[in-house]
Amino acid sequence: MIPRYTRPEMASIWEPQTRFKIWFEIEAHAADALAELGTIPKEAAKTVWAKAKDATFDVARIDEIERETKHDVIAFLTHLAEIVGPEARFVHQGMTSSDVLDTCLNVQLTRAADLLLADLDKVLAALKKRAFEHKMTPTIGRSHGIHAEPVTFGLKLAYAYAEFSRAKERLIAARKEVATCAISGAVGTFAQIDPRVEAHVAKAMGLVPEPISTQVIPRDRHAMYFSTLGVIASSIERIAVEIRHMQRTEVLEAEEFFSEGQKGSSAMPHKRNPVLSENLTGLSRMVRAYVTPALENVVLWHERDISHSSAERMMGPDATVTLDFALVRLAGLIDKLLVYPANMQKNLDRLGGLVHSQRVLLALTQKGASREDAYKLVQRNAMPVWRGEGDFLQLLKKDTEVKKYLSDAEIEEQFDLGYHLKHVDTIFKRVFGES
């Protein structure tokens, strides 16, 4: 991704120097195992480590060799030989390029997942903090964008907390699924290399052996990984869109923090726009864009082809870097979000009590009215209020048919805001536990 949306720690995982360092470690650990099996001299394995362990690989030199060889791994091995010397002939014994490329990619994806999991923890911490802060702050719940019944702002944040908790569990599972190693040689039969080499490399690199590979690690693993990133991106966008709606001028129940000196518009000095939330929507689209090629990469010809390779060279860094940036941005947005309880109450009252219509409906049925008749009675008093022509409570009290079932006191009882919030504690315990 472009520097504007890139954090250094995640970017470093995908830098050429990091990639070549991982390639070297895979080759060197394989050499150790081959030496223990007596396939290559032990001194040769020691020399590989001694001469290249702390080397800074010349990326420009590798690129120069690749322009001639048209093969990235051969270019790297040629440069490694320039560093190691004659003993380099024992490197890559019985291995194929995919052994290095696929194992390296999975190392990078697991490292990226670890950073993303830490990011999710930041998001969860911010959501929990603000959810408890506004646990009982009443606000209007909306369906179809229209006022429905009261909720609390804390519940809105609790919804998101539960969703990102699921996201974390999915990412843990996706990390585990992609953390495999293949050092199985051409077409994956181990014909030219002992399976014990794979086991040794896997352990050294923090992976587990791929149970059965072809010449590549099966891409259903990667499809699940990138699909998980896509779902997380959708969760980011869900709360970002909620904040964008809440910041609309006509609503203004919450808004992004606006720092001193910040400008909202080059033309209109009064503007305070939800730019962070809008940015998160755009970034989420980009992360999701890589789900389809990840799914298509599952389908390769026979034991291998490289139709997946070009896509993965882009999607690996782009998807993880973008999601990393988005999660950190979201955590900061939630932590500093400005919340306006007075405006929430004002909006709750905008429809003159219509938010209590269901309670009146149910009260009428409890007193003997059929549901159909009760619905008609409530709706005929609600519609004038919807048009701004009266107060719902007063209209109900004046309706002689309603009064056949409910007294003034019983009607008023249905307008208790606290009634709607009586199970907030129960929901919070389900989401956050007993703490």
Buried (B, 14 or more C-beta within 10 A) or exposed (E): BEEEBBBEEBBEBBEEEBBBBBBBBBBBBBBBBBBBEEBBBEEBBBBBBEBBEEBEBBBEBBEBBBEEEEEBBBBBBBBBBEBBEEBBEBBBBBBBBBBBBBBBBBBBBBBBBEBBBEBBBBBBBBBBEBBBEBBBBBBBBBEEEEBBBBBBBBBBBBBBBBBBBEBBEBBBEBBEBBBBBBBBBBBBEBEEBBEBBBBBBBBBBEBBBBEEBBBBBBBBBBBBBBBBBBBBBBBBBBBBBBBBBBBEEEBBBBBBEBEEEEEBEEEEEEEBBBBBBBBBBEBBEBBBBBBBBBBBBBEBEEBBEEEBBEBBBEBBBBBBBBBBBBBBBBBBBBBBBEBBBEBBBEBBEEBBBBBBBEBBBBBBBEBEBEEEBBBEBBEEBBEBBBEEEBEBBBBBBEBEEBBEBBEEEBBEBBBEEEEBBEEBEEBBEEBBEEE
